Each structure stands twice: as C-alpha cells, then as structure tokens.
Amino acid sequence: MKPLVKWPGGKGKLLPELTARMPATYGRYFEPFAGGAALFFHLQPDGAVIGDANADLIDTYRAVADHPEEVISQLAEPFTPERYYEIRAAFNAHTGPRAAQFLYLNRCCFNGLWRVNRHGEFNTPCGKYKAPFAGMPERIRATAQALAGCTVHAGDYRDTVDSARSGDFVYMDPPYDGTWCGYTADGFSSDAQAELARTVDLLVSRGVTVMLSNSDTPRVRVLYAKWRIDTVRCKRSINCDGGGRGEVNEVIVMAGYEPAVLP
C-alpha cells in the first residue's frame, strides 16, 4: 500500500533496493524515523514500533489509527488557495481538528514539502492541485488497518528503539547528511549523525540487525566503515544545494547481518 502522507525523502522509489537488503528473518520491526513510512506500509509487519520526531505527524497517525471515520469526515474540505491558508493559520494556532488539518496541508502544500520554522510553525506555501484528496478515504482506512496493534511513538529515535532486543530489525531513515532538514524545528546536525552511528553500534551489540539509508558522503562512509555499505541511485527533488537534486548516489548500510538476497 502507498503511504498516507507525502514526505520529503520518502522511500517509495527505493523499496526494491531496501527489501532486497533486509535480513531473511527477524522478530519485531522498528522504524524510528518514520516520515511517510513507505517500507513499513509496504511490509505491514505485525506489532511494529514506528516513531518520528515530528509530533504532528505521529499524532496524525494515532488519530487515523483510532478514529479513521472521524478523520475522513473532518477532511471533507474543498481545495482552494484561500482555504489552504485559512487551515494553515488554524493549524499553527492549534485550533480545530488537527489531524485532518495536517492531512489537508500535507496533500495541498507545495511539492509535498513539510517545513516548519524555528518556532515549529508550518510555513510551506500552497501548491497547485486538481484533486488532492482523490482516494483519501480508502487510504485512511487502509492506514488504520496497517497501524492496528502497532506502537506509534513521538520523540527521539533512541527512545523508539529502546525496547529492541536480539533478533529484532531496525530500519533507520534519518535526515540525510549534508541535506536540508526542516521537518522539525531542531534539525539534524553532523554531531547528531555521529550519535546515530553510535546508536547503531549499540543496537548491533545487543543482537539487533540494522539497515540504514543516508547520503553517500565521506562522513557517512567513515561513520559506518565497519559495516557493509551498498551504493544505490535515487531521484531526489528536495535539497539545499540545487546540484543535489535529480538522480543522486545514496547508501544503504547493513549492520550486524548480511542480506539473504540482492537485486
């Protein structure tokens, strides 16, 4: 199934590369940088744990999981630029049905770009769409089914994976090294990249297998030099450097295991 939301850096186009590099077997599935959670929704694993630092995104997943029909009824809005900016203002003022507002803004904002300022206010302008909500009721219901029985966590990725144990599998899709990050007010620094690599090592020491996506940069290759690193090509449309748009090299790191199947 397709993800519920559009999200910068979404992994829909990389699904064949990712699924080919997963461990052959694993216990519980964890995805602590969920975003659009393309791999999770593709796999639909039972009892998974997903999380994200963007609390509004996670609150939307929770609302959809618990009250899909209510969210559908609240989303029944016409799309016009005037209505878009009214909903954006209400969302930033924390008034109204927040999950439905989040989905409205996500479907109608420019280029699917979820961007907040340092105060946590969503500020992406309106895009141009003819039917942004086509198929949304069915997608919301399918999302609710996929999330049934799963744990959905808002906050730091380290808390999301804290309960991972030997035999479990963690897929990490952090904000990419050297690229724009405006999904949350805090961003993701080079020090955060280094801390993430230490977390991967800690998880592997506990018997957890970890797959990680990131930019193909010297820093990333140094941080994960002890693990298997495969280079893949993927088309990207959002980057702080215009030269980084289009088809670019990315890496898939496999820590603590060797994939059973490769493309």
Backbone as JSON, one array per atom type, in Angstrom:
{
  "sequence": "MKPLVKWPGGKGKLLPELTARMPATYGRYFEPFAGGAALFFHLQPDGAVIGDANADLIDTYRAVADHPEEVISQLAEPFTPERYYEIRAAFNAHTGPRAAQFLYLNRCCFNGLWRVNRHGEFNTPCGKYKAPFAGMPERIRATAQALAGCTVHAGDYRDTVDSARSGDFVYMDPPYDGTWCGYTADGFSSDAQAELARTVDLLVSRGVTVMLSNSDTPRVRVLYAKWRIDTVRCKRSINCDGGGRGEVNEVIVMAGYEPAVLP",
  "N": [[0.84, -1.19, 0.0], [0.33, 2.34, -0.5], [2.01, 5.08, 1.16], [0.36, 7.13, 3.67], [0.92, 9.85, 3.82], [2.58, 12.46, 1.97], [6.08, 12.87, 1.9], [9.17, 14.54, 2.39], [12.07, 13.02, 1.04], [10.98, 10.5, 0.96], [10.7, 6.9, 0.73], [9.58, 5.42, -1.33], [10.47, 5.01, -4.0], [12.75, 3.58, -3.57], [12.08, 1.12, -2.59], [12.4, -1.54, -3.81], [15.21, -1.82, -3.63], [15.61, -1.67, -0.89], [14.04, -3.75, 0.27], [15.31, -5.95, -0.82], [17.62, -6.01, 0.61], [17.11, -6.54, 3.23], [17.28, -8.43, 6.34], [16.92, -12.03, 6.25], [15.17, -13.19, 8.1], [13.45, -11.93, 10.97], [12.59, -10.54, 14.19], [10.73, -8.36, 15.87], [9.7, -5.39, 14.18], [11.17, -2.2, 13.74], [10.91, 1.26, 13.13], [12.3, 4.16, 13.47], [12.56, 6.71, 12.32], [10.15, 7.58, 10.93], [8.55, 9.24, 9.07], [6.99, 9.28, 5.98], [6.92, 6.54, 6.06], [7.26, 4.46, 4.12], [8.45, 1.89, 3.78], [7.51, 0.49, 6.02], [4.69, 0.52, 5.52], [4.67, -0.91, 3.18], [5.57, -3.43, 4.01], [3.88, -4.01, 6.19], [4.2, -5.1, 8.9], [3.37, -7.13, 11.75], [2.73, -5.88, 15.03], [4.65, -3.84, 15.05], [6.99, -1.16, 15.81], [6.9, 2.18, 15.35], [8.18, 5.5, 14.87], [8.69, 9.08, 15.17], [10.31, 12.28, 15.16], [8.69, 14.37, 14.58], [6.02, 15.52, 16.06], [3.45, 16.24, 15.26], [3.01, 14.75, 12.94], [3.06, 12.14, 14.02], [0.92, 12.29, 15.82], [-1.1, 12.51, 13.97], [-1.01, 9.99, 12.7], [-1.8, 8.46, 14.92], [-4.41, 9.43, 15.37], [-5.66, 8.66, 12.99], [-5.38, 5.89, 13.2], [-6.97, 5.34, 15.44], [-9.44, 6.65, 15.05], [-10.52, 6.55, 12.27], [-12.82, 7.1, 10.61], [-13.81, 9.44, 11.64], [-11.71, 11.23, 11.09], [-11.82, 11.14, 8.29], [-14.33, 12.33, 7.81], [-13.85, 14.89, 8.76], [-11.97, 15.79, 7.0], [-13.25, 16.44, 4.71], [-13.07, 18.78, 2.82], [-13.18, 21.54, 0.52], [-10.64, 22.25, -1.94], [-8.97, 25.16, -2.15], [-6.79, 27.95, -2.72], [-7.33, 30.0, -0.87], [-8.72, 28.67, 1.17], [-6.71, 26.91, 1.93], [-4.76, 28.58, 3.17], [-6.26, 29.53, 5.28], [-6.62, 27.17, 6.76], [-3.97, 26.57, 7.3], [-3.29, 28.7, 9.0], [-5.03, 28.18, 11.15], [-4.06, 25.69, 11.95], [-1.47, 26.34, 12.85], [-2.22, 27.9, 14.97], [-3.24, 26.08, 16.64], [-5.97, 25.35, 16.66], [-9.02, 23.68, 16.0], [-9.68, 20.53, 14.16], [-6.93, 18.74, 14.36], [-5.51, 16.56, 13.13], [-6.89, 16.17, 10.7], [-6.44, 18.68, 9.61], [-3.65, 18.56, 9.34], [-3.4, 16.55, 7.36], [-4.77, 17.79, 5.25], [-3.1, 20.02, 4.74], [-0.74, 18.67, 4.12], [-1.42, 17.28, 1.78], [-1.9, 19.38, 0.07], [0.13, 21.26, 0.06], [3.03, 22.95, -1.34], [4.85, 20.91, -3.45], [4.72, 18.77, -1.7], [6.15, 19.39, 0.56], [6.93, 19.31, 3.81], [7.52, 21.7, 6.07], [8.86, 23.49, 8.78], [9.29, 26.46, 10.79], [11.71, 27.91, 13.13], [10.15, 28.19, 15.32], [8.46, 26.13, 15.21], [6.31, 26.39, 13.5], [4.29, 25.63, 10.75], [5.13, 26.47, 7.46], [5.03, 26.2, 4.67], [4.18, 27.18, 1.36], [1.09, 27.22, -0.59], [0.36, 24.64, -2.98], [-0.29, 23.62, -6.43], [-3.04, 21.91, -7.36], [-5.4, 19.57, -8.71], [-7.09, 17.52, -7.79], [-6.52, 16.84, -4.9], [-7.39, 15.17, -2.84], [-8.23, 12.78, -3.81], [-9.1, 9.44, -3.48], [-8.46, 9.42, -0.78], [-10.18, 8.66, 1.47], [-10.19, 5.79, 1.29], [-7.47, 5.32, 1.56], [-6.95, 6.28, 4.12], [-8.46, 4.48, 5.67], [-7.1, 2.08, 5.05], [-4.62, 2.68, 6.15], [-5.26, 2.82, 8.86], [-5.84, 0.13, 9.34], [-3.3, -1.02, 8.86], [-1.84, 0.06, 10.95], [-2.96, -1.07, 13.17], [-2.48, -2.61, 16.25], [0.13, -1.83, 16.36], [2.85, 0.05, 17.83], [3.1, 3.49, 18.19], [5.27, 6.07, 18.29], [6.15, 9.27, 19.49], [8.9, 11.39, 19.32], [12.37, 11.27, 20.37], [14.57, 9.28, 18.42], [16.1, 7.37, 19.72], [14.65, 6.65, 21.95], [12.52, 5.39, 20.69], [13.66, 3.0, 19.74], [14.46, 1.75, 22.0], [13.41, -0.53, 23.21], [14.14, -2.56, 21.51], [15.33, -5.81, 20.89], [17.5, -8.75, 20.87], [17.49, -10.26, 17.71], [15.54, -8.65, 16.67], [14.63, -6.16, 14.15], [15.76, -3.11, 12.87], [14.97, -0.35, 10.92], [16.56, 2.44, 9.81], [16.01, 5.71, 8.75], [17.23, 8.45, 8.64], [17.26, 12.14, 8.68], [19.09, 13.17, 5.89], [22.67, 13.23, 5.65], [24.27, 16.31, 5.13], [22.17, 17.49, 3.76], [19.16, 19.48, 3.3], [17.19, 20.07, 6.2], [14.22, 20.53, 7.47], [12.07, 19.43, 8.75], [11.48, 19.3, 11.41], [11.72, 21.64, 14.16], [14.22, 21.49, 15.31], [16.16, 20.33, 13.64], [18.94, 18.38, 12.23], [22.05, 17.7, 13.05], [25.64, 17.45, 12.21], [26.87, 16.36, 14.43], [24.71, 14.97, 15.44], [24.46, 13.02, 13.48], [26.76, 11.5, 14.03], [26.16, 10.58, 16.61], [23.98, 9.0, 15.98], [25.25, 6.92, 14.55], [26.68, 5.75, 16.65], [24.55, 4.79, 18.11], [23.57, 2.85, 16.36], [25.71, 1.01, 16.49], [25.46, 0.26, 19.18], [22.95, -1.0, 19.17], [23.49, -3.19, 17.49], [25.31, -4.52, 19.09], [23.6, -5.57, 20.92], [22.44, -7.59, 19.57], [20.65, -6.84, 17.63], [19.57, -6.37, 14.29], [20.37, -3.93, 11.83], [19.35, -1.75, 9.31], [20.22, 1.02, 7.33], [19.57, 4.08, 5.68], [21.19, 6.7, 3.85], [22.89, 9.76, 2.83], [25.43, 9.56, 0.29], [28.18, 10.33, 1.47], [31.5, 11.43, 2.48], [31.61, 11.56, 5.33], [29.52, 9.85, 6.17], [30.43, 7.41, 5.15], [32.73, 7.03, 6.66], [31.66, 6.9, 9.27], [30.22, 4.51, 9.19], [32.0, 2.57, 8.45], [32.73, 0.03, 9.34], [30.69, -1.64, 8.65], [28.71, -3.29, 6.12], [28.31, -1.47, 3.14], [26.27, -0.43, 0.61], [25.98, 1.14, -2.55], [23.42, 3.03, -4.05], [21.24, 4.34, -6.61], [19.1, 7.14, -6.7], [16.29, 9.21, -7.42], [15.98, 12.53, -6.43], [14.16, 15.4, -5.33], [14.32, 17.46, -3.53], [16.62, 19.51, -2.01], [19.11, 21.38, -0.26], [21.12, 22.24, -1.84], [21.11, 22.99, -5.14], [22.47, 21.43, -6.98], [22.31, 18.97, -5.88], [19.93, 17.87, -6.54], [17.75, 15.75, -8.54], [18.91, 12.66, -9.98], [20.77, 10.91, -7.67], [23.6, 9.58, -5.79], [23.02, 7.35, -3.14], [23.39, 5.67, 0.03], [23.01, 2.38, 1.39], [23.22, 0.99, 4.42], [24.14, -1.98, 6.03], [24.04, -3.35, 9.04], [25.34, -5.65, 11.26], [24.5, -7.94, 9.98], [24.3, -9.99, 7.0], [22.73, -9.52, 3.9], [20.18, -11.73, 2.68], [19.29, -11.88, 0.1], [20.03, -10.24, -2.94], [19.52, -7.58, -5.35]],
  "CA": [[0.0, 0.0, 0.0], [1.06, 3.59, -0.53], [1.96, 5.83, 2.42], [-0.73, 8.06, 3.86], [1.36, 11.23, 3.63], [3.75, 12.78, 1.16], [7.12, 13.27, 2.85], [10.48, 14.72, 1.75], [12.96, 11.88, 1.24], [10.23, 9.25, 1.04], [11.45, 5.76, 0.2], [8.79, 4.65, -2.28], [11.25, 4.63, -5.18], [13.85, 2.7, -3.17], [11.58, -0.09, -1.95], [13.04, -2.77, -4.27], [16.58, -1.89, -3.1], [15.56, -1.89, 0.55], [13.53, -5.09, 0.6], [16.32, -6.94, -1.22], [18.75, -5.97, 1.54], [16.66, -6.83, 4.59], [17.61, -9.77, 6.81], [15.96, -13.05, 5.81], [14.18, -13.33, 9.17], [13.64, -11.0, 12.08], [11.49, -10.52, 15.14], [9.9, -7.16, 15.81], [10.16, -4.36, 13.24], [11.24, -0.84, 14.28], [11.26, 2.32, 12.18], [12.26, 5.34, 14.34], [12.47, 7.93, 11.53], [9.11, 7.05, 10.05], [8.12, 10.08, 7.95], [5.9, 8.62, 5.25], [6.97, 5.13, 6.44], [6.96, 3.66, 2.93], [8.83, 0.49, 3.98], [6.56, -0.09, 6.97], [3.4, 0.28, 4.89], [4.87, -1.97, 2.19], [5.69, -4.71, 4.71], [2.79, -4.15, 7.14], [4.56, -6.11, 9.91], [2.56, -7.14, 12.97], [3.36, -5.48, 16.28], [5.81, -2.98, 14.8], [7.16, 0.09, 16.56], [7.36, 3.26, 14.48], [8.25, 6.77, 15.58], [9.24, 10.22, 14.45], [10.46, 13.46, 15.99], [7.61, 15.31, 14.25], [4.88, 15.1, 16.88], [2.2, 16.41, 14.5], [2.88, 13.58, 12.08], [2.72, 10.97, 14.83], [-0.44, 12.48, 16.31], [-1.99, 12.21, 12.85], [-1.08, 8.52, 12.6], [-2.6, 7.95, 16.03], [-5.81, 9.77, 15.14], [-6.13, 7.8, 11.9], [-5.47, 4.52, 13.71], [-8.03, 5.22, 16.43], [-10.72, 7.22, 14.62], [-10.38, 6.83, 10.83], [-14.02, 7.68, 10.01], [-13.9, 10.83, 12.09], [-10.74, 12.0, 10.31], [-12.35, 11.24, 6.93], [-15.42, 13.31, 7.77], [-13.29, 16.22, 9.01], [-11.13, 16.15, 5.86], [-14.1, 16.76, 3.56], [-12.93, 20.22, 2.59], [-12.77, 21.9, -0.85], [-9.28, 22.79, -2.03], [-8.73, 26.46, -2.79], [-5.69, 28.63, -2.02], [-7.84, 30.75, 0.29], [-8.99, 27.71, 2.23], [-5.42, 26.39, 2.38], [-4.11, 29.5, 4.11], [-7.09, 29.55, 6.48], [-6.32, 25.96, 7.53], [-2.6, 26.69, 7.8], [-3.32, 29.61, 10.15], [-5.68, 27.48, 12.25], [-3.14, 24.64, 12.4], [-0.41, 26.96, 13.64], [-2.83, 28.44, 16.17], [-3.72, 24.92, 17.42], [-7.43, 25.35, 16.77], [-9.66, 22.83, 15.0], [-9.3, 19.1, 14.11], [-5.53, 18.86, 13.95], [-5.1, 15.5, 12.2], [-7.47, 16.49, 9.39], [-5.7, 19.84, 9.11], [-2.33, 18.09, 8.91], [-3.54, 15.85, 6.09], [-5.13, 18.79, 4.25], [-1.89, 20.77, 4.39], [0.22, 17.76, 3.5], [-1.85, 16.96, 0.42], [-2.08, 20.58, -0.75], [1.26, 22.18, 0.11], [3.91, 22.94, -2.5], [5.81, 19.82, -3.63], [4.66, 17.85, -0.58], [7.26, 19.76, 1.44], [6.55, 19.68, 5.18], [8.61, 22.55, 6.56], [8.49, 24.35, 9.9], [10.32, 27.42, 11.2], [12.33, 27.6, 14.42], [9.1, 28.19, 16.33], [7.62, 24.96, 14.98], [5.13, 26.74, 12.72], [4.31, 25.18, 9.36], [5.15, 27.69, 6.62], [5.11, 25.92, 3.25], [3.07, 27.79, 0.62], [0.13, 26.37, -1.28], [0.72, 24.12, -4.28], [-1.34, 23.63, -7.45], [-3.57, 20.56, -7.47], [-6.77, 19.46, -9.21], [-7.88, 16.62, -6.93], [-5.54, 16.36, -3.93], [-7.93, 14.22, -1.87], [-8.74, 11.59, -4.5], [-8.72, 8.17, -2.86], [-8.02, 9.54, 0.61], [-10.92, 7.82, 2.43], [-9.7, 4.42, 1.23], [-6.1, 5.29, 2.08], [-7.03, 6.45, 5.58], [-8.92, 3.21, 6.24], [-6.02, 1.11, 4.92], [-3.59, 3.06, 7.12], [-5.75, 2.4, 10.18], [-5.66, -1.32, 9.43], [-1.87, -1.33, 8.94], [-1.34, 0.5, 12.25], [-3.6, -1.81, 14.25], [-1.56, -3.44, 17.0], [1.49, -1.27, 16.34], [3.16, 1.14, 18.75], [3.45, 4.7, 17.45], [5.98, 6.87, 19.29], [6.6, 10.61, 19.12], [10.06, 11.82, 20.09], [13.73, 10.92, 19.99], [14.68, 7.94, 17.82], [16.7, 6.44, 20.68], [13.56, 6.13, 22.78], [11.71, 4.49, 19.88], [14.31, 1.69, 19.58], [14.99, 1.32, 23.3], [12.94, -1.88, 23.55], [14.59, -3.55, 20.52], [16.12, -6.88, 21.5], [18.18, -9.67, 19.94], [16.62, -10.83, 16.69], [14.68, -7.62, 16.09], [15.17, -5.46, 12.98], [15.53, -1.68, 12.88], [15.29, 0.39, 9.71], [16.83, 3.85, 10.09], [15.98, 6.62, 7.6], [17.36, 9.76, 9.28], [17.57, 13.24, 7.78], [20.34, 12.81, 5.24], [23.85, 14.04, 5.9], [24.58, 17.34, 4.13], [20.99, 17.95, 3.03], [18.22, 20.32, 4.03], [16.33, 19.4, 7.17], [13.31, 21.45, 8.12], [10.87, 18.69, 9.13], [11.25, 19.7, 12.79], [12.39, 22.9, 14.48], [15.57, 21.25, 15.83], [17.11, 19.93, 12.61], [19.75, 17.17, 12.48], [23.4, 18.2, 12.82], [26.69, 16.46, 12.0], [27.02, 15.64, 15.71], [23.59, 14.02, 15.53], [24.81, 11.88, 12.62], [27.73, 10.68, 14.75], [25.44, 9.91, 17.69], [23.18, 7.95, 15.36], [26.14, 5.8, 14.26], [26.95, 5.09, 17.92], [23.33, 4.06, 18.46], [23.57, 1.64, 15.52], [26.67, 0.07, 17.08], [24.89, -0.25, 20.42], [21.89, -1.94, 18.83], [24.1, -4.43, 16.98], [25.92, -5.22, 20.23], [22.51, -6.26, 21.61], [21.92, -8.63, 18.69], [19.65, -6.28, 16.72], [20.06, -6.08, 12.94], [20.03, -2.56, 11.49], [19.56, -1.24, 7.96], [20.17, 2.48, 7.39], [19.72, 4.84, 4.44], [21.77, 8.02, 4.07], [23.62, 10.31, 1.69], [26.74, 8.99, 0.02], [29.15, 11.37, 1.79], [32.66, 10.9, 3.21], [31.31, 11.39, 6.75], [28.71, 8.65, 6.35], [31.26, 6.23, 4.9], [33.62, 6.85, 7.83], [30.87, 6.51, 10.43], [29.72, 3.14, 9.07], [33.03, 1.83, 7.72], [32.83, -1.36, 9.81], [29.56, -2.4, 8.17], [28.52, -3.36, 4.68], [27.71, -0.28, 2.57], [25.95, -0.53, -0.81], [25.6, 2.39, -3.2], [22.25, 2.93, -4.92], [20.88, 5.6, -7.26], [17.71, 7.5, -6.45], [15.93, 10.56, -7.85], [15.55, 13.4, -5.35], [13.72, 16.71, -5.81], [14.49, 18.46, -2.48], [17.97, 19.57, -1.47], [19.52, 22.76, -0.07], [22.03, 22.5, -2.94], [20.43, 22.63, -6.38], [23.21, 20.37, -7.66], [21.98, 17.7, -5.26], [18.64, 17.39, -7.0], [17.86, 14.82, -9.64], [19.36, 11.33, -9.58], [21.98, 11.04, -6.84], [24.03, 8.4, -5.06], [22.71, 7.17, -1.73], [23.95, 4.42, 0.55], [22.24, 1.53, 2.29], [24.14, 0.34, 5.37], [23.63, -3.19, 6.67], [24.86, -3.52, 10.24], [25.05, -6.83, 12.07], [23.99, -9.07, 9.2], [24.47, -10.0, 5.55], [21.42, -9.76, 3.29], [20.0, -13.05, 2.1], [19.01, -11.73, -1.32], [20.39, -8.94, -3.5], [18.98, -7.42, -6.71]],
  "C": [[0.87, 1.24, 0.0], [0.98, 4.29, 0.82], [0.79, 6.8, 2.46], [-0.32, 9.48, 3.48], [2.48, 11.3, 2.6], [4.82, 13.3, 2.11], [8.45, 13.44, 2.12], [11.4, 13.53, 2.06], [12.24, 10.56, 1.35], [10.91, 8.13, 0.27], [10.66, 4.91, -0.8], [9.6, 4.15, -3.47], [12.38, 3.66, -4.85], [13.39, 1.37, -2.59], [12.22, -1.38, -2.49], [14.47, -2.93, -3.72], [16.56, -2.22, -1.61], [15.1, -3.3, 0.88], [14.53, -6.18, 0.22], [17.46, -7.04, -0.23], [18.34, -6.19, 2.99], [17.18, -8.2, 5.03], [16.52, -10.76, 6.43], [14.84, -13.24, 6.83], [14.47, -12.3, 10.25], [12.43, -11.07, 12.98], [10.62, -9.3, 14.95], [10.54, -6.12, 14.88], [10.08, -2.99, 13.9], [11.6, 0.13, 13.16], [11.17, 3.67, 12.91], [12.28, 6.69, 13.63], [11.38, 7.73, 10.49], [8.81, 7.95, 8.86], [6.91, 9.46, 7.28], [5.85, 7.13, 5.49], [6.66, 4.19, 5.28], [7.3, 2.18, 3.12], [7.87, -0.2, 4.95], [5.23, -0.42, 6.29], [3.5, -0.78, 3.79], [4.87, -3.34, 2.87], [4.47, -5.04, 5.56], [3.08, -5.23, 8.18], [3.68, -6.0, 11.15], [3.38, -6.63, 14.15], [4.56, -4.58, 16.14], [5.83, -1.78, 15.74], [7.67, 1.13, 15.58], [7.34, 4.57, 15.27], [8.8, 7.86, 14.69], [9.33, 11.39, 15.42], [9.37, 14.49, 15.72], [6.34, 14.85, 14.96], [3.56, 15.25, 16.13], [1.95, 15.24, 13.56], [2.42, 12.37, 12.88], [1.31, 11.1, 15.4], [-1.46, 12.19, 15.21], [-2.13, 10.72, 12.64], [-1.96, 7.95, 13.71], [-4.09, 8.21, 15.83], [-6.41, 8.89, 14.05], [-6.31, 6.37, 12.39], [-6.68, 4.34, 14.62], [-9.4, 5.66, 15.93], [-10.7, 7.55, 13.12], [-11.62, 7.51, 10.23], [-14.2, 9.13, 10.42], [-12.94, 11.71, 11.31], [-11.24, 12.18, 8.88], [-13.42, 12.32, 6.85], [-14.88, 14.73, 7.95], [-12.45, 16.72, 7.83], [-11.95, 16.58, 4.65], [-14.15, 18.27, 3.34], [-12.65, 20.47, 1.1], [-11.35, 22.45, -0.84], [-9.3, 24.09, -2.82], [-7.55, 27.09, -2.07], [-6.16, 29.38, -0.78], [-8.09, 29.81, 1.47], [-7.7, 27.14, 2.79], [-4.81, 27.29, 3.45], [-4.94, 29.68, 5.38], [-6.76, 28.35, 7.38], [-4.9, 26.02, 8.07], [-2.55, 27.59, 9.04], [-3.95, 28.93, 11.37], [-4.78, 26.39, 12.82], [-2.06, 25.23, 13.28], [-0.92, 27.58, 14.93], [-3.38, 27.34, 17.08], [-5.22, 25.01, 17.68], [-8.0, 24.47, 15.67], [-9.14, 21.4, 15.04], [-7.9, 18.94, 13.51], [-5.09, 17.8, 12.94], [-5.63, 15.78, 10.8], [-6.78, 17.7, 8.77], [-4.33, 19.43, 8.58], [-2.42, 17.42, 7.54], [-3.91, 16.82, 4.97], [-3.88, 19.53, 3.79], [-0.88, 19.9, 3.67], [-0.14, 17.47, 2.05], [-1.81, 18.17, -0.51], [-0.89, 21.52, -0.75], [2.17, 22.0, -1.1], [4.87, 21.76, -2.43], [5.8, 18.81, -2.48], [5.69, 18.14, 0.49], [6.75, 20.16, 2.81], [7.72, 20.42, 5.81], [8.09, 23.43, 7.69], [9.63, 25.31, 10.19], [10.84, 27.08, 12.59], [11.33, 27.62, 15.57], [8.15, 27.0, 16.17], [6.38, 25.23, 14.18], [5.3, 26.29, 11.28], [4.21, 26.38, 8.43], [5.29, 27.42, 5.12], [3.92, 26.55, 2.51], [2.2, 26.74, -0.06], [0.69, 25.88, -2.61], [-0.43, 24.24, -5.26], [-1.8, 22.19, -7.69], [-5.01, 20.61, -8.0], [-7.64, 18.61, -8.28], [-6.96, 16.03, -5.86], [-6.06, 15.3, -2.97], [-8.51, 12.97, -2.53], [-8.21, 10.32, -3.83], [-8.34, 8.25, -1.4], [-8.86, 8.73, 1.6], [-10.42, 6.38, 2.46], [-8.29, 4.32, 1.82], [-6.08, 5.45, 3.6], [-7.47, 5.15, 6.24], [-7.83, 2.14, 6.17], [-4.9, 1.4, 5.92], [-4.0, 2.63, 8.52], [-5.57, 0.9, 10.37], [-4.19, -1.68, 9.61], [-1.3, -0.98, 10.31], [-1.94, -0.26, 13.43], [-2.59, -2.72, 14.94], [-0.13, -2.95, 17.02], [1.63, -0.18, 17.4], [3.66, 2.33, 17.94], [4.0, 5.72, 18.45], [6.4, 8.22, 18.73], [7.81, 10.98, 19.97], [11.36, 11.3, 19.53], [13.81, 9.47, 19.48], [15.25, 6.92, 18.8], [15.65, 5.86, 21.61], [12.71, 5.13, 22.0], [12.32, 3.09, 19.8], [14.79, 1.11, 20.9], [14.59, -0.11, 23.65], [13.36, -2.93, 22.54], [15.53, -4.55, 21.18], [16.7, -7.8, 20.43], [17.17, -10.31, 18.99], [15.69, -9.83, 16.05], [15.4, -6.91, 14.95], [14.78, -4.0, 13.04], [15.9, -1.11, 11.52], [15.39, 1.87, 10.05], [16.82, 4.66, 8.79], [16.07, 8.05, 8.12], [17.39, 10.89, 8.24], [18.97, 13.03, 7.2], [21.47, 13.79, 5.54], [24.07, 15.05, 4.77], [23.4, 17.85, 3.35], [20.12, 18.79, 3.93], [17.42, 19.49, 5.01], [15.46, 20.44, 7.86], [12.03, 20.77, 8.56], [10.47, 18.98, 10.57], [12.03, 20.97, 13.05], [13.86, 22.69, 14.87], [16.6, 20.89, 14.77], [17.88, 18.68, 13.0], [21.17, 17.48, 12.07], [24.39, 17.07, 12.51], [26.97, 15.68, 13.28], [25.91, 14.62, 15.89], [23.84, 12.8, 14.64], [25.78, 10.94, 13.33], [27.07, 9.93, 15.89], [24.56, 8.79, 17.16], [24.04, 6.72, 15.06], [26.49, 5.03, 15.55], [25.74, 4.28, 18.38], [23.21, 2.78, 17.65], [24.51, 0.59, 16.11], [26.11, -0.56, 18.35], [23.8, -1.29, 20.14], [22.47, -3.27, 18.35], [24.73, -5.22, 18.12], [24.87, -5.97, 21.04], [21.89, -7.35, 20.76], [20.84, -8.17, 17.75], [20.29, -6.08, 15.35], [19.52, -4.72, 12.51], [20.32, -2.3, 10.02], [19.34, 0.27, 8.0], [20.37, 3.06, 6.01], [20.35, 6.18, 4.77], [22.4, 8.52, 2.78], [24.93, 9.57, 1.51], [27.78, 10.1, 0.21], [30.35, 10.74, 2.5], [32.38, 10.66, 4.68], [30.53, 10.1, 6.99], [29.56, 7.4, 6.15], [32.25, 5.98, 6.03], [32.82, 6.33, 9.02], [30.47, 5.04, 10.39], [30.72, 2.21, 8.37], [33.1, 0.35, 8.12], [31.72, -2.25, 9.25], [29.5, -2.43, 6.64], [27.78, -2.11, 4.19], [27.5, -0.5, 1.08], [25.54, 0.84, -1.34], [24.42, 2.14, -4.13], [21.99, 4.31, -5.52], [19.41, 5.88, -6.99], [17.47, 8.94, -6.88], [15.4, 11.34, -6.67], [15.21, 14.79, -5.89], [13.9, 17.81, -4.78], [15.9, 18.38, -1.94], [18.33, 21.04, -1.31], [20.48, 23.19, -1.16], [21.34, 22.05, -4.22], [21.12, 21.53, -7.14], [22.94, 19.01, -7.08], [20.63, 17.17, -5.65], [18.81, 16.5, -8.22], [18.31, 13.47, -9.12], [20.71, 11.43, -8.88], [22.34, 9.68, -6.25], [23.53, 8.46, -3.63], [23.34, 5.86, -1.28], [22.91, 3.7, 1.39], [23.26, 0.77, 3.13], [23.45, -0.87, 5.97], [24.53, -3.54, 7.83], [24.4, -4.74, 11.03], [24.52, -8.01, 11.32], [24.45, -8.92, 7.74], [23.12, -10.28, 4.91], [21.35, -11.12, 2.63], [19.86, -12.98, 0.59], [19.46, -10.33, -1.76], [19.82, -8.83, -4.91], [20.01, -7.78, -7.76]]
}
